[in-house]
């Protein structure tokens, strides 16, 4: 079944229940109203010619309704990242997918302080232009049986594309990932089988929907279960989110380690007592974050793992099967193999190699890029580009992106491992990022970027030398007031590398003068 058809069933079943507590507008939207608004937007979106329609709206009811309305109209939502170059990303998406119309909001453009791109249509204007007649017709339609409503919207196959999402473009230009309805439904069907989430749960909707982590776990998953979602447009408003957790008794909190640090640092013991599940992904969870959350809130963070190309969840720890430090067991229906980095030979348990994945969660491919698709998918197996280990119990352990390994003195050094060891030695309120900065005179060097905080570098280096080989110990520490993040909450490594490189060059100039 396609995602929007599933939502019609859910809206009919839980019609009077609140689907979205929208913090951007202060409005509570029931499932009945969600269906009504989606049908109204569907009628408006029918007017646009292209099969694709851009959506650039922060996490809110407006964004969620736009996605559902687009699918009902037979359009494929193209989710646009507004956190890193909104204008450039909009134009790139239009050219890549050959469409013009982008649904956005006046409030967002004002906040970003940018002019509209040609083809942008404001959600506020669309809603204001809807006539009383349109509203009455759509309202009457919501009273009909689910099967009749379904027959009035777009119907297609599960293998049809349900969304276009863009990769970060950290190595090359961003790739347009095509995820089908089947891809995303794999997560929706299997996650509740291993983590006991149900229609009584209240989800925090804090992650941006232009990233698959937010799209699947903060939007489609809770709606597919008939849950309520408390949406926050800005995931960095940690105190406001903590206040929402207390006010709405949020039970499921899903985010990145950076966001969990933020919640922990802006809350008091007892503030998060309603939370049943705290699930982290997108980056490695530092050991001190586990300890901090457990100590202050009595909550054990469950770490998971995924990728844009896998819709996203590949594996996750659960209350019943949890090995802190691992990224959990693969979801039902997901096959995982570890391959030798050089020969692609399948490796036995406890041997480190490339992580490859197979199952209904694997994307259809990159839009308009057969070469990149064929490089990443072989006989249905998706090469994640990550290094890892499967242990004897079937738990997956992440060793870092292959590109986050650096070869020094003939040895492969994991920057993630260096980060983990360094993180243990830093004060709780200090976060770090370890990068490889090329040095013209010395070759590659490992350096550490540390967010603002008082640290005893000599003492930390002395302790690190006991934990790591000498070539893996950072050669320099650079203090950065705010370590730059990407829109989804992951560390922006390229930006950190540039800052460290600039600071290193400045130091070299100072020494020469």
C-alpha positions in Angstrom: 0.0 0.0 0.0 1.2 3.5 -0.8 2.0 5.8 2.2 -0.8 8.3 1.6 -3.4 5.6 1.2 -2.3 4.1 4.6 -2.7 7.6 6.1 -6.4 7.7 4.9 -7.1 4.5 6.9 -5.4 5.9 10.0 -7.3 9.2 9.8 -10.6 7.4 9.6 -9.7 5.1 12.5 -8.4 7.9 14.9 -10.5 10.8 13.5 -10.9 12.8 16.8 -7.5 12.2 18.1 -4.8 14.9 17.9 -2.3 14.0 15.2 0.0 17.1 15.4 0.6 19.6 18.2 2.2 22.3 16.0 4.5 24.5 18.0 5.1 26.9 15.1 1.4 27.9 14.9 0.1 26.9 18.3 -2.6 24.8 16.6 -3.6 21.2 17.5 -4.6 19.2 14.4 -6.8 16.1 14.7 -6.5 13.2 12.3 -9.9 14.3 10.9 -8.5 17.8 10.1 -5.2 16.3 8.8 -7.2 14.4 6.2 -9.3 17.5 5.3 -6.2 19.7 4.9 -4.4 17.0 2.9 -7.3 16.7 0.5 -7.5 20.5 0.1 -3.8 20.7 -0.7 -4.1 17.7 -3.1 -6.7 19.7 -5.1 -4.4 22.7 -5.3 -1.3 20.6 -6.2 -3.2 19.0 -9.0 -2.8 22.3 -10.9 1.0 21.9 -11.2 2.2 20.0 -14.3 5.4 18.3 -13.2 5.5 14.9 -11.5 7.8 16.5 -9.0 7.1 19.2 -6.5 9.6 20.8 -4.2 8.9 21.2 -0.5 11.0 23.6 1.6 9.1 24.0 4.9 10.5 23.5 8.5 9.2 20.6 10.6 5.6 21.5 11.2 2.0 20.5 10.3 2.5 22.6 7.1 5.4 20.4 5.9 3.7 17.1 6.8 0.4 18.1 5.1 2.3 19.3 2.0 4.0 15.9 1.7 0.7 13.9 2.1 -1.2 16.3 -0.2 1.5 16.0 -2.9 1.4 12.2 -2.8 -2.4 12.3 -3.0 -2.1 14.5 -6.1 0.3 12.0 -7.7 3.3 14.2 -7.2 6.7 13.2 -5.9 7.9 15.4 -3.0 11.4 16.7 -3.5 12.6 17.7 0.0 14.9 20.7 0.0 17.5 21.4 2.7 17.1 25.1 3.8 19.8 25.0 6.5 22.8 25.0 4.1 22.3 27.3 1.2 18.5 27.4 0.7 18.6 29.3 -2.6 21.4 27.2 -4.1 19.8 24.0 -3.0 16.4 25.0 -4.4 17.9 25.8 -7.8 20.0 22.6 -7.8 16.9 20.5 -7.0 14.8 22.2 -9.8 17.5 21.5 -12.3 18.3 18.0 -11.1 14.6 16.8 -11.1 13.3 19.1 -13.9 10.5 20.9 -12.1 9.6 24.5 -11.1 7.2 24.6 -8.2 8.6 24.7 -4.7 6.2 24.9 -1.7 7.7 27.1 1.0 6.7 29.7 3.6 7.1 33.5 3.9 8.2 33.1 7.5 11.0 30.8 6.5 12.4 33.0 3.8 12.2 36.0 6.1 14.1 34.1 8.8 16.7 33.0 6.2 16.8 36.6 4.8 16.7 35.4 1.2 14.6 36.4 -1.8 12.2 33.9 -3.4 13.5 31.6 -6.2 11.5 31.6 -9.4 8.8 28.9 -9.0 8.3 29.3 -5.2 4.7 29.2 -4.0 3.9 30.2 -0.4 1.9 27.8 1.7 0.3 30.8 3.5 -1.1 32.0 0.2 -2.4 28.6 -0.9 -4.3 28.2 2.3 -5.7 31.7 2.2 -7.0 31.3 -1.4 -9.0 28.1 -0.7 -12.7 28.9 -1.0 -15.6 28.0 1.3 -16.9 25.8 -1.5 -13.6 23.8 -1.7 -13.7 23.4 2.1 -17.2 22.1 2.1 -16.6 19.6 -0.7 -13.4 18.3 1.0 -15.2 18.1 4.4 -18.0 16.0 2.9 -15.4 13.8 1.3 -13.8 13.1 4.7 -17.1 11.6 5.9 -17.1 9.0 3.2 -15.7 5.4 3.8 -11.9 5.1 3.5 -12.2 3.0 0.3 -14.2 5.8 -1.5 -11.7 8.5 -0.4 -8.8 6.3 -1.7 -10.5 6.0 -5.1 -10.6 9.8 -5.4 -6.8 10.3 -4.9 -3.8 9.0 -6.8 -3.3 5.3 -6.7 -0.1 3.6 -7.7 2.3 0.8 -6.9 4.4 0.3 -3.8 7.5 0.5 -5.9 6.7 4.0 -7.1 9.0 6.8 -5.8 7.5 8.4 -2.7 10.2 11.0 -2.1 13.4 12.5 -3.4 16.1 13.3 -0.8 19.5 14.7 -1.3 22.8 13.4 0.0 25.1 15.9 1.8 27.4 16.3 -1.1 30.4 16.0 1.1 32.5 14.3 -1.6 30.8 15.3 -4.9 27.6 17.2 -5.9 24.5 16.0 -3.9 22.9 12.8 -5.3 19.1 12.6 -5.6 18.0 9.5 -3.6 14.8 7.9 -4.8 12.9 6.1 -2.0 9.8 4.1 -2.9 6.7 3.6 -0.7 7.9 0.0 -0.2 11.3 1.3 1.0 9.9 3.5 3.8 7.1 1.0 4.7 9.8 -1.6 5.4 10.9 0.6 8.4 7.3 1.3 9.4 6.3 -2.3 9.4 9.4 -3.7 11.2 10.3 -1.1 13.8 7.2 -1.6 15.9 7.9 -5.4 15.9 11.1 -4.9 17.8 10.4 -1.7 19.8 7.0 -1.5 21.5 5.7 1.7 20.1 1.9 2.0 19.7 -0.9 4.5 19.2 -0.7 5.7 22.9 2.8 7.1 22.3 3.6 10.8 21.8 6.6 11.5 19.5 8.8 14.5 19.5 8.9 15.9 16.0 12.1 17.8 16.1 14.3 16.5 13.2 14.1 18.2 9.8 12.1 16.3 7.2 14.6 17.0 4.4 16.6 14.3 6.0 15.4 10.7 5.9 16.0 10.2 9.7 13.4 12.8 10.5 11.1 12.0 7.6 10.7 8.3 8.6 11.0 8.4 12.4 9.4 11.8 13.3 6.7 11.8 10.6 5.7 8.6 8.8 6.3 6.2 11.7 4.2 8.0 14.4 1.4 8.7 11.8 1.3 5.1 10.7 0.7 4.1 14.3 -2.0 6.7 15.0 0.3 8.5 17.5 0.5 12.2 18.3 3.5 14.3 17.2 4.7 17.5 18.9 6.5 19.4 16.1 9.3 21.9 16.6 10.6 23.8 13.6 14.1 24.5 15.2 15.8 21.4 16.7 18.3 23.6 18.5 15.7 25.1 20.8 16.6 22.6 23.4 14.9 24.2 26.4 11.7 24.7 24.5 11.8 21.0 23.5 12.4 19.9 27.1 9.4 22.0 28.1 7.3 20.3 25.4 8.4 16.9 26.7 7.1 17.9 30.1 3.9 19.5 28.9 2.8 16.9 26.4 4.3 13.9 28.2 6.4 12.9 25.2 7.3 9.2 25.3 9.5 8.7 22.2 12.5 11.0 21.7 14.5 10.4 18.6 17.5 12.4 17.5 21.3 12.8 17.0 23.9 12.6 19.8 24.4 16.4 19.5 20.7 17.0 20.1 20.7 14.6 23.1 23.6 16.5 24.6 21.5 19.7 24.2 18.4 18.2 25.9 20.6 16.9 28.7 22.3 20.2 29.3 19.1 22.2 29.3 17.1 19.9 31.6 16.9 18.9 35.2 16.6 15.4 36.6 12.9 14.5 36.3 12.2 16.7 33.3 12.3 13.7 30.9 10.4 11.3 33.1 7.7 10.6 30.5 10.2 9.4 27.9 10.0 5.6 27.4 12.5 5.5 24.5 15.4 7.7 23.6 16.8 6.5 20.3 19.9 8.1 18.7 21.3 7.8 15.2 23.2 9.7 12.5 26.4 9.9 14.5 28.3 7.7 17.1 26.9 8.1 20.6 29.8 9.0 22.9 30.2 6.9 26.1 29.9 9.9 28.3 26.5 10.8 26.7 25.2 7.3 27.6 26.4 7.8 31.2 25.1 11.4 31.5 21.6 10.5 30.3 21.5 7.4 32.5 22.7 9.2 35.6 20.6 12.4 35.2 17.4 10.9 33.8 17.5 7.1 34.3 17.1 6.7 30.5 19.3 4.3 28.5 19.9 5.7 25.0 19.3 3.1 22.3 21.7 3.6 19.4 20.7 2.8 15.9 22.2 3.0 12.4 21.1 3.8 8.9 21.6 5.8 5.7 19.5 7.9 3.4 19.7 5.1 0.8 18.2 2.6 3.3 15.1 4.6 4.3 17.0 4.8 6.9 17.1 2.3 9.7 19.3 -0.7 9.1 19.8 -1.8 12.8 19.0 -0.6 16.2 19.4 -1.6 19.8 16.1 -2.5 21.7 15.2 -2.8 25.4 15.4 -6.6 25.0 18.5 -6.8 22.9 20.9 -4.0 23.8 24.7 -3.8 23.7 25.7 -0.2 24.5 28.4 0.9 22.1 27.0 -1.3 19.3 24.5 -0.1 16.7 22.2 -3.0 17.4 20.9 -6.0 15.5 19.6 -5.6 11.9 15.9 -5.1 11.5 13.8 -8.1 10.5 14.1 -8.6 6.7 17.5 -6.9 6.5 20.5 -8.9 5.5 23.9 -7.5 6.4 27.4 -8.7 5.3 30.9 -7.6 6.2 33.2 -7.6 3.2 37.0 -7.3 3.0 38.0 -3.7 2.1 40.4 -4.9 -0.6 39.0 -8.1 -2.0 35.2 -7.9 -1.3 35.4 -11.4 0.2 32.7 -12.0 2.9 34.3 -12.0 6.4 33.4 -14.1 9.4 32.1 -12.7 12.7 34.4 -10.3 14.6 36.4 -9.3 11.5 36.3 -5.6 10.4 35.3 -4.7 6.9 32.8 -2.8 4.7 29.1 -3.0 5.7 26.8 -4.0 2.8 23.0 -4.3 3.2 20.2 -6.0 1.3 16.4 -5.9 1.7 13.2 -3.9 0.8 14.7 -0.9 2.6 17.4 -0.3 -0.1 16.6 2.7 -2.4 15.5 2.4 -6.0 18.7 4.3 -7.0 20.0 7.8 -7.6 17.8 9.8 -10.0 19.5 10.4 -13.3 22.7 8.8 -12.2 23.1 5.2 -13.3 26.8 5.3 -12.8 26.7 6.2 -9.1 23.8 3.8 -8.6 25.8 0.9 -10.1 28.8 1.9 -8.0 26.8 1.6 -4.8 24.4 -1.3 -5.5 25.6 -4.7 -6.7 23.0 -7.5 -7.1 20.7 -5.8 -4.6 23.4 -5.2 -2.0 24.0 -1.6 -1.0 27.6 -0.6 -0.1 27.1 1.8 2.8 30.7 3.2 2.6 31.0 2.4 6.4 33.3 0.0 8.2 32.0 -2.3 10.8 32.0 -5.7 12.6 29.2 -8.3 13.2 29.8 -10.0 16.5 29.0 -13.6 17.5 25.5 -12.5 18.8 24.6 -10.7 15.5 25.1 -7.2 16.8 26.6 -4.7 14.4 29.5 -2.4 15.5 30.2 0.8 13.6 33.9 1.6 13.1 33.3 4.8 11.1 32.9 6.0 7.5 35.7 4.6 5.2 36.4 8.2 4.4 36.9 8.8 8.2 39.9 6.5 8.2 43.2 8.1 7.5 46.4 6.3 6.4 49.4 7.5 8.5 52.8 5.6 8.4 51.1 2.8 6.5 48.5 2.3 9.3 44.7 2.8 8.9 43.6 5.1 11.8 39.9 5.4 12.7 39.1 9.1 13.5 35.9 7.9 15.2 37.9 5.7 17.6 40.2 8.7 18.4 37.1 10.8 19.0 35.6 8.2 21.3 38.8 8.0 23.5 39.2 11.8 23.6 35.5 12.3 24.5 35.9 10.2 27.6 38.6 12.5 28.9 36.8 15.8 28.3 34.4 17.5 30.7 30.8 16.7 30.2 29.9 20.1 28.7 32.8 19.9 26.1 32.3 18.2 22.8 35.0 17.3 20.3 35.5 16.4 16.6 38.7 14.8 15.3 39.7 15.5 11.7 42.6 14.8 9.3 44.3 18.1 8.2 46.8 17.8 5.4 50.1 19.5 6.2 52.3 20.4 3.2 55.5 19.8 5.1 54.5 16.8 7.3 51.8 15.0 5.4 48.5 14.1 7.0 48.1 15.0 10.6 45.3 14.2 13.0 44.0 17.2 14.9 41.2 17.7 17.4 38.6 20.5 17.3 37.2 21.1 20.7 34.1 23.2 21.4 34.6 26.0 23.9 35.6 24.7 27.3 38.6 24.8 29.7 40.8 21.7 29.1 44.2 20.7 30.3 45.7 19.7 27.0 49.0 18.3 28.4 47.1 16.1 30.8 44.7 14.8 28.1 47.5 14.1 25.7 49.4 12.1 28.3 46.2 10.0 29.0 45.5 9.5 25.3 49.0 8.2 24.7 48.1 5.3 27.1 45.0 4.5 25.0 46.1 5.0 21.4 49.2 4.4 19.2 51.4 7.5 19.0 50.5 8.1 15.3 46.8 8.3 16.3 47.2 11.0 19.0 46.1 14.4 17.8 49.0 16.7 17.1 47.1 19.9 17.7 44.0 21.1 19.6 41.9 23.9 18.1 39.3 25.5 20.3 36.1 26.4 18.2 33.3 28.4 19.9 30.6 26.4 18.1 31.4 23.2 16.2 29.4 23.6 13.0 26.5 21.2 12.4 24.6 20.1 9.4 20.8 20.6 9.3 20.2 17.1 10.6 22.4 17.6 13.6 25.5 15.7 12.3 28.9 17.4 12.6 29.9 19.2 9.4 33.3 17.6 9.1 34.3 19.5 6.0 33.6 22.8 7.7 35.6 21.7 10.8 38.5 20.7 8.6 38.5 24.1 6.9 38.4 25.9 10.2 41.3 23.8 11.5 43.2 24.3 8.3 42.8 28.1 8.4 43.8 28.1 12.1 46.8 25.9 11.3 47.9 28.2 8.4 47.5 31.2 10.7 49.8 29.6 13.3 52.4 28.8 10.5 52.3 32.5 9.4 52.7 33.7 13.0 55.7 31.4 13.5 57.3 32.6 10.3 56.9 36.3 11.2 
